[in-house]
Amino acid sequence: MKLWQKVFLGTFLLFEVLFNTSSFYLIEHNFNSNLSAVIERGLSEQMIIQSQVRTDWTYLSTLNGQIQLTSNAQDFLENNADKYTRFFNSNEVFLEILDNHDKTVFTSFPGKNDKNRQELNLSESDDRKYIIRDVEGRTYLFISGNLSLGAKAFKLIYIRDISKTYQDKNSQVSLFFKINIVITIILAGGLYLLIWYLTRSIRSLNESARAIAGGGYSQRVPISSSDEIGILAENFNQMAEAVESKVAELEETVKSRQLFINYLTHELKTPLTSIIGYADLLRTAKYNEETFFKALTYIYSEGKRLESLSFKLMDLILIGNKKPEMEYMDIAVICGELEAALKPQLENKQITLLVKAESYTMLLERDLFKLLCSNLLDNAIKASDIGGQIVLRGSVIKDMGYVLDIQDHGVGISSENISRIFEPFFVVDSIQSKANHGFGLGLAICAEIVRLHEGQIDVESKLCEGTTVKIRFFK
Amino acid sequence: MDNILIIEDDKAISDLILWNLELAGYKGQQAYSGKEAQEVLTGFNPQLVLLDISLPDMEGFELMELLMEKALPVIFLTARNSLSDKLKGLKMGADDYIVKPFEALELLARIEVVLRRNTRAPEVTRFENLEINTEERSVRKDGTLVELTMKEYELMLLLIKHRNKALSREKILELVWSYDYLGETRTVDIHIQKIRKKLGWEEQIKTVYKYGYRLEDKA
């Protein structure tokens, strides 16, 4: 069962139970108090009639003694009883007088009484009894009391039609049922709309969650309230945001990995094609010294190329996985060593290398740091024309760290290529790079080394004006 | 002889292809970049172009359009073997697609298929003093008819097609006696002996030690 249905049913049933019980209790209570008021009234009216009869008889007896009227109590009652009811509504109140043998002396009651009249079993002289009984479809209150007139004993029975009290109760109940039906309909409709309205955020949350689970990571929940569900929706959106960016990141990683593999297979297949092809040629073709030598030369140089590729790859993988042993070293000293190592290459193209490095001691891995600088300088030399100049500048930035600049005035890199130069196997000039046995791994290795030293590497370049590589090491 | 343009930026591979083509009796022309290929194409029309997809100055696909204009049959030559590249190449109208690393024999076989499809093969083929009429399935040596069995004839054609290259006994069995032939390599030796005798090729068919045979031309 859905939540809104549960809330709806729960509220609805609870209300119905409480409303019905309290209403019935009220009706019942009202009826009981009405009934007891009627009974009280009946009792006092019976008392009044009874005492009135007795007073009249006493008065009559006194007169009787003076003027010698021959009359007995039974005659008196038979002749005068109807006068006692004239103050009452003749349709509601009736009087019945019985003698001591329960023989009717007087009655104004239109109905027929049955035999079993418990109210007549009166014991003591001032005892009174009442009973409520249905006679001929109507409900009556019977109140009986002893009435002694002189030596004779009678019973005076006051009868009141109380059907109206019962009718009142019944009409209240039927009115209540009508009200209940109307209230139930209004309540059901109102509750349905209210709960449906209040749970709409949960439903949209649900839909979004399903959409996200199905791969629609850009799905968001419209936030329409500031209550708990609104906050949940907001948190949910934040979660979706995090998932989306994570997924995008993963896709990017997969893509660049695929690209890496594509380039790698290309770089592997090219020399392998030559090696296999020439070996096959040597195996099958007619012997010819020139062919033989040329083929072997190709096999050798392509083998060397594979070797250099495998070393570069190993570097890249090792740097990526290695936690290097760092030690405190002076950058200026290492830069000085570099100059000596690159001398043959520099002389070859008559390039001057200016090293202006300020002394600065920081935590670094000596060999990797040298590999980083020599890779960058190597690139600078390849980019430079004969007789060019390369500047290696190192400056301490107070409280910040150290910046290493390598600047050349060579061919430069176009702006669309700059963003890709750190990608493995990306080469700006593939003819040049093939001639130099380059694979486009050098800068990828540099980026890894800089990452390992928690630094930052940036390249600024303009075509035909030169390139500046800036490496920042933070303190 | 058919002239083939090799557009391949890797010199080692380009030379390798050229060599194999020359050994098989084709003439080759090399171009190392898209630009160079365009320059070469203004001068002459090759019968077939072998085209590398990743060239230093452009994608082989770009050059493809120019080649299509000239209605030249093209075989792509590439290290990429993704299906999308293959489909792209073939949809653009390439005749075939060879993935590196390839074997020389496969390369030559595919070149032959494409050439045969694009040009009507002549009915008469000559090899030195032999005149082979493929329609009649007859072989004349210096004008006189030589009687060859079916397998001898096919073996002779195979050797001529792959002249100057050694063919292993297994390869010969596979190509002449079909793939599922379960015979012995001895069969090949017997047929080679017969051809040598019938065509006077005692000197020209060389035995390659522990491998197979090679037909050498006199040049």
Boltz contact constraints between the chains, C-beta under 6 A:
constraints:
  - contact:
      token1: [A, 266]
      token2: [B, 79]
      max_distance: 6.0
  - contact:
      token1: [A, 269]
      token2: [B, 79]
      max_distance: 6.0
  - contact:
      token1: [A, 269]
      token2: [B, 100]
      max_distance: 6.0
  - contact:
      token1: [A, 269]
      token2: [B, 101]
      max_distance: 6.0
  - contact:
      token1: [A, 270]
      token2: [B, 10]
      max_distance: 6.0
  - contact:
      token1: [A, 272]
      token2: [B, 101]
      max_distance: 6.0
  - contact:
      token1: [A, 273]
      token2: [B, 13]
      max_distance: 6.0
  - contact:
      token1: [A, 273]
      token2: [B, 100]
      max_distance: 6.0
  - contact:
      token1: [A, 273]
      token2: [B, 101]
      max_distance: 6.0
  - contact:
      token1: [A, 274]
      token2: [B, 12]
      max_distance: 6.0
  - contact:
      token1: [A, 274]
      token2: [B, 13]
      max_distance: 6.0
  - contact:
      token1: [A, 274]
      token2: [B, 16]
      max_distance: 6.0
  - contact:
      token1: [A, 276]
      token2: [B, 101]
      max_distance: 6.0
  - contact:
      token1: [A, 277]
      token2: [B, 16]
      max_distance: 6.0
  - contact:
      token1: [A, 280]
      token2: [B, 104]
      max_distance: 6.0
  - contact:
      token1: [A, 284]
      token2: [B, 165]
      max_distance: 6.0
  - contact:
      token1: [A, 284]
      token2: [B, 166]
      max_distance: 6.0
  - contact:
      token1: [A, 286]
      token2: [B, 164]
      max_distance: 6.0
  - contact:
      token1: [A, 286]
      token2: [B, 216]
      max_distance: 6.0
  - contact:
      token1: [A, 298]
      token2: [B, 12]
      max_distance: 6.0
  - contact:
      token1: [A, 302]
      token2: [B, 12]
      max_distance: 6.0
  - contact:
      token1: [A, 430]
      token2: [B, 56]
      max_distance: 6.0
  - contact:
      token1: [A, 431]
      token2: [B, 56]
      max_distance: 6.0
